[in-house]
């Protein structure tokens, strides 16, 4: 069930020649894993565990 567009974009890239997935959340945080379930749980768990790029702390 969808409540309409949220404007949030999640991106998952597969790194060819590997089993590695690289995800980018709509907030700019990035995560790498071999487990697709872990990837989606991380993305949908926003903001827990998310540190956007450029955050020096």
Secondary structure, 3 states (H helix, E strand, C coil): CCCCCCCCCCEEEECCCCCCEEEECCCCCEEEECCHHHHHHHHHCCCCCCCCCCCCC
